[in-house]
């Protein structure tokens, strides 16, 4: 009876312990933290790294949708580093005991000095230093990497920047995956049908600052005769000088397209049981802009 009584008390303690839901190995503890920005919003794209006293990384990773992480580490002394694009890195030291939960609570990242924005006016995409690439799944296995070689675009920067506008035109026939037979097929009526739809066009008048160097650029993409709203996740890289001293602005952007949204379902291939390309295509842009005129 006494033994069972002690066992029941232990079980109650385990159920109420903050570690009750975690399987903690022997000689280990748990470290947790939530990362916020200066207005107490979660920094979801932050990354953390936990290193030991010798500077060796023990565990690293990203935050959950609430800006938090929970990780199990052997008992000992650690250094924690948290960093996110557009913010000053945060560093601290802590000791994690055996079978204990060490919560650092809320950590607030301070906004780093932001890069200078482009001056108001018209800025052209500079083709020689810009790439528009894409990645798609091939028959559900390997990845196909490709790009468009011919395009043009202008960004009209305003003050404030949030009212800026962008217009990009891409030559659909310039698609290039490095395999001529495949590229000819992609240009055909089975895919892009470039004879009927010679261009892809993107137009935006919505620039939203997401904090730090991150922006969301939302606009209308016209592809294969269909227009859909698309949001670019953009990272602004700042200003620099070209070889001839001209000022350049640079950014990176990504988005994901669902081919069915643009009626590119390629029924002839699917009817034969060939899933040539996966349902989504990732677009990656590396862009440099030069002042027009």
C-alpha positions as CSV (number, residue, x, y, z in Angstrom):
1,X,0.0,0.0,0.0
2,X,2.8,2.4,0.9
3,X,4.6,1.6,-2.3
4,X,1.5,2.1,-4.4
5,X,0.9,5.4,-2.5
6,X,4.3,6.7,-3.3
7,X,3.9,5.5,-6.9
8,X,0.7,7.4,-7.3
9,X,2.2,10.6,-5.9
10,X,5.1,10.3,-8.3
11,X,2.6,9.8,-11.2
12,X,0.8,12.9,-10.1
13,X,4.0,14.9,-10.1
14,X,4.9,13.6,-13.6
15,X,1.5,14.6,-14.9
16,X,1.9,18.2,-13.6
17,X,5.5,18.6,-14.5
18,X,6.4,20.8,-17.5
19,X,8.4,17.9,-18.8
20,X,5.5,15.4,-18.6
21,X,4.7,15.7,-22.3
22,X,8.3,15.3,-23.3
23,X,10.4,12.1,-23.4
24,X,13.6,13.3,-21.8
25,X,16.6,11.0,-22.0
26,X,18.7,10.3,-18.9
27,X,21.1,13.1,-18.0
28,X,19.3,15.5,-20.2
29,X,17.1,18.6,-19.9
30,X,15.0,20.9,-22.0
31,X,15.7,24.4,-23.2
32,X,12.9,26.7,-24.6
33,X,12.5,30.2,-25.8
34,X,10.0,32.5,-27.6
35,X,11.4,35.1,-30.0
36,X,9.5,38.4,-30.5
37,X,10.0,41.6,-32.5
38,X,9.9,45.1,-30.8
39,X,6.0,45.2,-31.1
40,X,5.7,41.7,-29.5
41,X,4.9,39.8,-32.7
42,X,6.5,36.4,-33.2
43,X,9.6,36.3,-35.4
44,X,8.7,33.1,-37.3
45,X,11.7,33.2,-39.6
46,X,14.3,33.4,-36.8
47,X,16.8,30.6,-36.3
48,X,18.6,29.3,-33.2
49,X,21.8,27.5,-32.5
50,X,22.8,25.9,-29.2
51,X,26.6,25.3,-28.7
52,X,28.6,23.8,-25.9
53,X,31.5,25.4,-24.0
54,X,33.9,24.4,-26.8
55,X,31.8,26.2,-29.3
56,X,30.5,23.1,-31.0
57,X,26.9,23.3,-32.2
58,X,24.8,20.8,-30.3
59,X,21.4,21.6,-32.0
60,X,20.1,24.2,-34.3
61,X,16.9,24.9,-36.2
62,X,14.0,27.3,-36.9
63,X,11.1,28.6,-34.9
64,X,7.5,27.2,-34.9
65,X,4.6,29.4,-36.1
66,X,4.5,31.1,-32.7
67,X,8.1,32.1,-32.8
68,X,9.1,29.5,-30.2
69,X,11.4,26.5,-30.0
70,X,11.8,23.6,-27.5
71,X,14.8,21.4,-27.6
72,X,16.3,18.6,-25.5
73,X,20.0,18.7,-24.7
74,X,22.4,16.9,-22.4
75,X,22.7,18.5,-19.0
76,X,25.5,21.2,-19.1
77,X,26.4,24.8,-19.9
78,X,25.4,26.2,-23.3
79,X,25.6,29.3,-25.4
80,X,22.4,30.2,-27.3
81,X,22.4,32.4,-30.5
82,X,19.2,33.6,-32.1
83,X,19.3,35.4,-35.4
84,X,16.8,36.6,-38.1
85,X,17.2,38.6,-41.2
86,X,16.8,42.3,-40.5
87,X,17.4,42.0,-36.7
88,X,20.5,42.3,-34.4
89,X,21.5,38.7,-33.3
90,X,20.8,37.8,-29.7
91,X,23.2,35.8,-27.6
92,X,23.2,34.4,-24.0
93,X,24.6,31.6,-21.9
94,X,22.6,29.3,-19.7
95,X,22.9,26.0,-17.7
96,X,20.5,23.1,-18.3
97,X,20.1,20.7,-15.4
98,X,19.2,17.0,-15.6
99,X,15.4,16.5,-16.0
100,X,14.8,20.2,-15.8
101,X,13.1,22.7,-18.1
102,X,15.0,25.9,-18.6
103,X,12.8,28.5,-20.2
104,X,14.4,31.8,-21.3
105,X,10.9,33.3,-21.7
106,X,10.4,36.0,-24.3
107,X,13.4,37.3,-26.1
108,X,13.0,40.5,-28.0
109,X,15.1,41.0,-31.1
110,X,16.0,44.6,-32.0
111,X,15.7,45.8,-35.6
112,X,19.1,46.1,-37.3
113,X,20.0,49.2,-39.3
114,X,18.1,48.8,-42.5
115,X,19.7,49.2,-45.9
116,X,19.0,52.4,-47.8
117,X,16.0,52.2,-50.1
118,X,16.2,53.2,-53.8
119,X,15.5,56.8,-54.7
120,X,12.0,57.6,-56.1
121,X,11.9,57.2,-59.9
122,X,11.8,54.5,-62.6
123,X,14.3,51.6,-62.2
124,X,14.8,49.0,-64.9
125,X,15.6,45.3,-64.4
126,X,19.2,44.7,-65.6
127,X,19.0,41.4,-67.5
128,X,22.8,40.6,-67.3
129,X,22.6,40.5,-63.5
130,X,19.1,39.1,-63.0
131,X,17.8,35.6,-63.1
132,X,14.3,34.2,-63.2
133,X,14.4,30.5,-62.3
134,X,12.0,27.8,-61.4
135,X,12.1,24.3,-59.8
136,X,9.5,21.6,-60.5
137,X,9.2,17.9,-59.7
138,X,9.6,15.4,-62.6
139,X,7.4,12.3,-62.6
140,X,7.3,12.7,-58.8
141,X,11.0,12.0,-58.4
142,X,13.8,14.2,-59.6
143,X,13.7,18.0,-59.7
144,X,13.8,20.0,-62.9
145,X,15.6,23.3,-62.7
146,X,15.0,25.9,-65.4
147,X,14.9,29.6,-66.2
148,X,13.6,32.1,-68.6
149,X,16.4,33.8,-70.6
150,X,14.5,36.8,-72.0
151,X,12.5,39.3,-69.9
152,X,12.2,43.0,-69.2
153,X,10.7,45.0,-66.4
154,X,10.4,48.4,-64.6
155,X,9.8,49.2,-61.0
156,X,8.5,52.7,-60.3
157,X,9.7,53.6,-56.8
158,X,7.6,56.2,-54.9
159,X,7.6,57.9,-51.6
160,X,6.4,56.1,-49.5
161,X,7.8,52.9,-51.1
162,X,4.6,51.1,-50.2
163,X,2.9,52.8,-53.2
164,X,5.5,51.6,-55.7
165,X,4.5,49.6,-58.8
166,X,6.2,46.9,-60.8
167,X,5.6,45.5,-64.3
168,X,7.6,42.5,-65.7
169,X,7.2,40.8,-69.1
170,X,8.7,37.4,-69.7
171,X,9.2,35.8,-73.1
172,X,7.6,32.4,-72.7
173,X,9.6,30.9,-75.6
174,X,12.8,31.6,-73.7
175,X,12.2,28.8,-71.2
176,X,15.4,26.8,-70.8
177,X,16.0,23.6,-68.8
178,X,19.1,22.6,-70.6
179,X,17.5,19.8,-72.6
180,X,16.3,20.9,-76.1
181,X,13.7,18.2,-76.6
182,X,12.1,18.9,-73.2
183,X,12.2,22.7,-73.9
184,X,10.5,22.2,-77.2
185,X,7.8,20.2,-75.5
186,X,7.4,22.8,-72.8
187,X,6.8,25.4,-75.5
188,X,4.2,23.3,-77.2
189,X,0.4,23.3,-76.7
190,X,0.8,20.6,-74.1
191,X,2.4,23.1,-71.7
192,X,2.9,26.8,-72.2
193,X,1.5,27.0,-75.7
194,X,3.8,29.9,-76.6
195,X,2.3,30.3,-80.1
196,X,-1.0,31.4,-78.4
197,X,0.4,32.9,-75.2
198,X,3.8,34.4,-76.0
199,X,4.4,36.2,-72.7
200,X,4.0,35.9,-69.0
201,X,3.3,39.2,-67.3
202,X,3.3,40.3,-63.6
203,X,2.0,43.6,-62.5
204,X,1.9,44.9,-58.9
205,X,0.9,48.0,-57.0
206,X,1.1,46.5,-53.5
207,X,4.4,46.6,-51.6
208,X,4.0,45.7,-47.9
209,X,6.9,45.9,-45.4
210,X,7.0,42.8,-43.3
211,X,9.8,43.9,-41.0
212,X,13.6,44.2,-41.4
213,X,14.6,43.6,-45.0
214,X,11.5,41.5,-45.8
215,X,8.7,42.7,-48.1
216,X,5.6,41.2,-49.6
217,X,4.9,42.2,-53.2
218,X,1.4,41.2,-54.3
219,X,0.2,41.5,-57.9
220,X,-1.5,39.8,-60.9
221,X,0.3,37.2,-62.9
222,X,-1.0,36.4,-66.4
223,X,0.1,33.0,-67.6
224,X,-1.4,30.7,-70.2
225,X,-4.3,33.1,-70.7
226,X,-5.3,33.1,-67.0
227,X,-4.6,35.9,-64.5
228,X,-4.3,35.1,-60.8
229,X,-3.1,37.0,-57.7
230,X,0.4,36.0,-56.7
231,X,2.4,37.1,-53.6
232,X,6.2,37.4,-53.8
233,X,8.2,36.9,-50.6
234,X,11.0,39.5,-51.1
235,X,14.2,40.2,-49.4
236,X,15.7,43.6,-50.1
237,X,19.5,43.5,-50.3
238,X,20.3,47.2,-50.5
239,X,22.2,49.5,-52.9
240,X,25.6,49.1,-54.5
241,X,27.7,50.5,-57.3
242,X,28.3,48.8,-60.7
243,X,31.6,48.6,-62.6
244,X,30.9,52.0,-64.2
245,X,29.8,53.6,-60.9
246,X,26.1,53.4,-61.6
247,X,23.9,52.8,-58.5
248,X,22.2,49.4,-58.4
249,X,19.4,48.0,-56.2
250,X,19.2,44.3,-55.5
251,X,16.6,41.9,-54.1
252,X,15.7,38.2,-54.0
253,X,12.2,36.9,-54.2
254,X,10.4,33.6,-54.1
255,X,6.8,32.3,-54.7
256,X,5.0,29.1,-55.4
257,X,2.6,28.6,-58.3
258,X,0.0,25.9,-58.6
259,X,-0.2,24.9,-62.3
260,X,-3.9,24.0,-62.1
261,X,-4.6,27.7,-61.2
262,X,-3.4,28.6,-64.7
263,X,-5.2,25.7,-66.5
264,X,-1.9,24.1,-67.2
265,X,-3.0,20.6,-66.4
266,X,-1.6,18.8,-69.5
267,X,-4.5,16.3,-69.7
268,X,-2.9,14.5,-72.7
269,X,0.0,13.4,-70.5
270,X,-2.1,12.7,-67.4
271,X,-4.5,10.6,-69.5
272,X,-1.6,8.3,-70.3
273,X,-0.7,8.0,-66.6
274,X,2.4,10.2,-66.8
275,X,2.6,12.8,-64.0
276,X,5.2,14.8,-65.9
277,X,5.4,17.8,-63.5
278,X,4.3,18.1,-59.9
279,X,1.3,20.2,-58.9
280,X,3.4,23.2,-57.7
281,X,6.3,25.1,-59.2
282,X,8.7,27.2,-57.1
283,X,9.9,30.5,-58.7
284,X,13.2,32.1,-57.6
285,X,14.2,35.6,-58.6
286,X,17.5,37.3,-58.2
287,X,17.1,40.9,-59.4
288,X,19.3,43.9,-59.9
289,X,17.8,47.3,-60.9
290,X,19.4,50.3,-62.5
291,X,18.0,53.8,-62.6
292,X,16.2,54.4,-65.9
293,X,17.5,57.1,-68.2
